Amino acid sequence: MTIKPLFLFSTLLVSSAASAHITLEQPSAPAGSYYKAIFRVPHGCEGHATTGITIEFPGAFHNAHPMPKAGWVLSTMPRKEIHEPASVSWKEGSLPNEWYDEFVVRGQLAKDAPEVLSFTVVQQCGDVVERWDQPMPADEHAAEPEYPAPVLHVTAQQTEHHH
């Protein structure tokens, strides 16, 4: 039996769209380490181009330094208690629904960070807003939420070895 390439491509496209969420490229990092958070944005909202991305940082993610993107206006919102960003936004850009891009922030994980850190990502597509903030269920057999938050698994802090 011969499978037609167009059918195979269409099948792959449909199956990948079902799990096309905003995710972190590196899903784990040690507590206390510097971490380059690369947020992968695989599509727009309801077929519309992405025009803004806002990332809200969990309390255990400190000293955030966002990477500028050509064609986007970058801004940060400070935390109330300390002088560092609580969130970062890239606005006034255009990422077509059919295209993929990455948004990068470097920061440091707290030494006492919990085992799981969830980042809230707000995706703006003109008048349409998708808020990626739903927690993943603890039960692996439970249904995945429609808009899951990108999650970082924090591993044990690495110890330094001196020679």
C-alpha positions in Angstrom: 0.0 0.0 0.0 1.4 3.4 -0.9 0.7 6.4 1.3 0.3 9.7 -0.6 2.7 12.3 0.7 0.0 15.0 1.0 -2.1 12.7 3.2 0.9 11.9 5.4 1.8 15.6 5.8 -1.9 16.5 6.6 -2.0 13.7 9.2 1.2 14.9 10.8 0.0 18.5 10.8 -3.3 17.6 12.5 -1.6 15.4 15.1 1.0 18.0 16.0 -1.5 20.8 16.2 -3.3 19.0 19.0 -0.3 19.4 21.2 0.9 22.7 19.9 1.3 24.6 23.2 3.7 27.2 24.4 6.5 25.2 26.0 10.1 25.6 27.3 12.9 24.3 25.2 14.8 23.0 28.2 12.2 21.4 30.6 14.5 21.1 33.6 17.3 22.9 35.4 19.1 22.7 38.8 18.0 24.9 41.7 20.3 27.9 42.2 21.5 27.8 38.6 21.3 30.4 35.9 18.7 29.3 33.4 18.0 30.4 29.8 14.3 30.1 29.4 13.4 29.7 25.7 9.6 29.9 25.3 8.6 28.2 22.0 5.5 29.8 20.3 4.3 27.4 17.6 1.2 29.2 16.3 -1.0 32.2 16.7 -4.5 32.4 18.3 -7.5 31.0 16.4 -5.6 31.4 13.1 -4.5 35.1 13.8 -0.9 36.3 14.0 0.7 36.7 17.4 1.2 40.5 18.1 2.3 40.3 21.7 3.8 37.9 24.3 3.9 38.5 28.0 5.7 36.1 30.4 4.9 36.3 34.1 7.7 34.9 36.3 7.1 32.7 39.3 8.6 33.9 42.6 11.6 31.5 42.5 12.8 33.0 39.1 15.1 36.0 39.8 17.2 38.6 37.9 15.3 38.1 34.7 17.0 39.6 31.6 14.9 39.3 28.4 16.5 39.1 24.9 15.3 41.8 22.6 13.7 40.8 19.3 14.0 42.9 16.1 10.5 44.3 15.2 9.1 44.0 18.7 8.9 46.5 21.5 10.3 45.1 24.8 9.2 46.2 28.3 9.3 44.8 31.8 7.0 45.2 34.8 8.9 45.3 38.2 8.1 43.3 41.2 6.7 45.3 44.1 9.1 44.0 46.8 12.4 44.1 44.9 13.8 45.9 41.9 13.7 43.1 39.3 11.1 42.1 36.6 7.9 40.3 37.6 7.0 40.0 33.9 8.4 40.8 30.5 6.4 41.7 27.3 7.2 41.8 23.6 4.5 43.9 21.8 3.7 45.4 18.4 5.3 42.5 16.5 3.8 40.1 14.1 4.3 36.4 14.1 2.0 34.8 11.5 -0.1 31.8 12.6 1.8 29.5 10.2 5.2 30.5 11.6 7.2 29.5 14.8 9.4 31.7 17.0 11.1 31.7 20.4 11.1 34.3 23.1 14.1 34.2 25.5 14.7 35.3 29.1 17.8 34.5 31.2 17.4 34.4 35.0 18.4 32.5 38.1 16.5 29.9 39.9 16.2 30.3 43.7 18.3 27.7 45.7 15.1 26.7 47.5 12.9 26.7 44.4 10.0 24.2 44.4 10.3 21.1 42.2 8.0 22.6 39.6 7.9 26.2 38.4 5.0 27.3 36.2 5.3 30.4 34.0 2.2 32.2 32.8 2.3 33.3 29.2 -0.3 35.6 27.7 -0.4 35.5 24.0 -2.0 38.4 22.2 -3.3 38.1 18.6 -4.9 41.4 17.8 -8.2 41.4 19.8 -7.8 37.7 20.7 -6.0 36.8 24.0 -4.9 33.3 25.0 -3.7 32.9 28.6 -1.4 29.8 29.0 -1.7 29.4 32.8 -3.6 26.2 33.5 -1.8 23.7 35.8 -1.0 20.2 34.4 -3.0 17.5 36.4 -1.0 15.4 38.9 -2.7 12.3 37.5 -0.9 11.4 34.2 -4.1 9.7 32.9 -6.2 12.9 33.4 -7.0 15.1 30.4 -4.5 17.8 29.6 -5.9 21.3 30.0 -6.6 23.4 26.9 -4.1 26.2 27.8 -1.4 24.5 30.0 1.3 26.8 31.6 4.9 26.2 30.5 6.5 24.2 33.3 10.1 23.9 34.4 11.1 20.9 36.6 13.7 22.0 39.1 16.3 19.4 40.0 18.6 19.2 43.1 21.2 22.0 43.3 24.5 21.0 41.9 27.4 21.0 44.2 30.8 22.4 43.2 33.8 20.2 43.3 37.2 21.8 44.0 40.4 20.2 43.0 
